[in-house]
Amino acid sequence: MNDIFDEAEKEIKHIKKIKLIKTGAYIFLFLSIVAVLTTGIYKWNENRFNKKVLLESDMFLAIVGEDKDQLSEADILKLNEIAQRDDTNFSALSYLIIAKKNYDNENYENFTSNMEKIILNKSFDVVIRDFAVLDLSNYYLAKNLTEQAFEKINAVNLDSSPYRDLLKLNLALVLIKQNKTNESKAILSSIIAQEHVPSKIIEDSRAALYLIEKMEKNA
């Protein structure tokens, strides 16, 4: 039985490691898209606030919009200035980039702190806040911090979240680690039964179900 749990542990960590790497690869594309969208949305707000948002968008895009491999320390300081204003989605996006920088530098305490600031600020768009929950739950799962992962995912409205399928998959992996296999199987089966779910999520869900079956056979 312990061997199966060890195998499940390795497989879950493997899945989470791949997802963390992929997150780093697509995060700047995500940021650029959201930055453009949020600028367009806020143009409908009152003029005073609109000018403030446009100013922050100019500052933000001047930093991350250039074609460069890495941000300088000066860039990070400018992003931190935007982030600490805590008043627009560009603050959230700045926190997100700073969090990635901290993660890359293995400064995990600051990484989690940055993500928490995004998640707890209700003025930020839910698209960004739920993205932070997803990334943070990936990290907690990779570090075998299942209680923390469960707490973050459980605070999200999974049915309405733009990342509901990935978050549900993470929740199922947490439940496997907690030996709540029936609950995990129900979630995984519901993911697989849906038509709109991307094939990679279906594939990971089936792999998790296979692990549960092996655990149950060797119980």
N, C-alpha and C positions, 0 to 999 in steps of 0.2 A: 504493500500500500504506500509506504513512504517513497518508493522508487517512482510510482506514478505521480505522486504529488511533486516530486523533484522535477520530473519531466514536464509536468504542467507548468511549474514555476519557470522553467527555462524557456518554454514556448511562449508564455505570456510576456516575459521580459524581451524575447526576440521580437514579438509583434510590436511592443511599445517602443523598442529601440528604433525600429524601422520608421515608425510613425513620428518619432521625435526628429529624426533626420529629415524626413519629408516635410515636416512643419517648417524647419529652417530653410528649406529650398523654396517653398511657395509663399512664405510670409510676406516678402516684399511686394510680390504681385498682388496679394490680398490687400496690403496697405495702400497701394496705389489706386486700386479700384475703389476702395471705401473712401479714400480721400477725395476723389473726384465726385462720388455720389453725395458725400456729406456736404461738400461745397454747394452742389446744386440744390440740395434740400434746404439748407439754411438760407439760401437767397430769398426764400419766401418769408423769413422772419422779419421782425421790425428792423429798421435801418441801423439803429445804434448797434444792436447785437450782430447784425449782418456784417457791418464793417469790421467788428472785432474778429469774427470768424474768418473773414477773407484775409485779414492781416495775419492770423495764425496759419491759415492755409498757405499763404505765400512763404512764410517762414519755414513751415514744415516741408513743402515741396522743394524749396531751395536747398534743404539739407539732404533729403532722401531721393529727390528726383534726378540727381546727377548720376551719370554712369560711372560708378566707382565701386571697387571690390569691397572696401571696408570703410567704416565711418571713423573719422579722427576723434581724438579726445575733445577737440573744440566742438565738433558736431554733436557729440553726446551731451556736452554742457548746454548747448542751445536746445536740444531736445528735452533735456531735463527742465529747462526754464519753461518750455511750453507745457510739459507734463504737470508741473507743480501748480499750474493755474487751475486745473481740475474743473474746467468749465465748458469745454467743447470736446467733440470727438477727436480732434487733433491732439488734445491732451492724452486721451486714451491710446491713440496710435503711437504717440511718443513713448508712453509707458511700455507699450508692446515691443517697440524696437529696443529700448533700454533693457527690457527683460531678456530679450534674445541675446544681447551683448553680454549680460551677466551670466546667462546660461553657457554661452560659448567659453567664457572665462572661468567656468566652474564655480562661480559665485552664486551658489544655489539659494542662499538665504535672501539675497537681494532679488534674485529671480522670482522667488515665491512672493516676496513683499510687493514687487511691481505688479504681479498678476492680481494679488489681493486688492490692490488699490483700484484696478480696473473693475473687478467683479463687484466690489462694494459700492461703487459710485453709480447710483441709479440715474444720474443725468446722462450717462454715456449710453449710446445705442446698444440695444440687446444683441445685435449682430457681433459687436466687438466684445461685450461682456461674456457672452456664451462661448466665443472663440477662446477667451482667456480661461474659462472653466475647462474647456476641452484640452487645451495645451497643459494646464496645470494638472489635470487628472492623468494625462499621459505621463507626466513627470512622476507623480505620486505612485502610479502603477509600476513604472520602471524601477523605482526605489523601494518597491514592496511596502509602501505606506498606504495600505488598503483602506483604513478608517478615514484618512484624510481625503482620499479619492472619493469614497462613498459620500462623505459629507458634502463635498463640492457638487457632485453630480446630482445628489438628492435635492439640492436647493434650486435646481433648474426645472422649469416646466418643460419636460422632455417632449411632449406632444407638439408644442409650438416652436421649439427651438430650431433654428436653421441647421443645426448640427445634430439633430435628434438621433439619427442612426448611429453616428460615431459615439455619441454619448451613451446610447443604450448598449452598444457593444462594450464600451468601457465598464459600464455598470455590470454587465454579465460577467466580465473577467474578474471584477471585484468579488462578485458572489461566488465564483468558482474558488477563489482564494479563501473565502469564508466558509467553504464547504456547504453552501446553499445551492446545491446543484439543481433542484427542481425549479427554483425561481430563475436561475440562470438559463436553464433549458427553455423555459417559457419565453423569456426575452429574445433569446437567439432564434427560436422558431418563428417568432413574430417578425423579426427582421428579415429572415429568409423568405417568408411568405409574401412580402411586399414586392410590387413590381418595379417601383421607382428607385430602389436601392442600388447604388453602384456595385459592380461585380466584385471589386476588391473587398468591400465590406461583407458581401455574401460569402466570399471565400474564407475570410477570417472567422465569420460566424460558424460556418460549417467545420472549420478546424477546431474551434472551441467546443462544439458539440461532440466531435470525435474524442477530444480529451476527456470530456465528462463520461462518455461511454466506456472508455478504458478505465477510468477511475471507479466506475460502478461495477464493472466486471471483476476488478481486482479487490473490491471491498471485502 
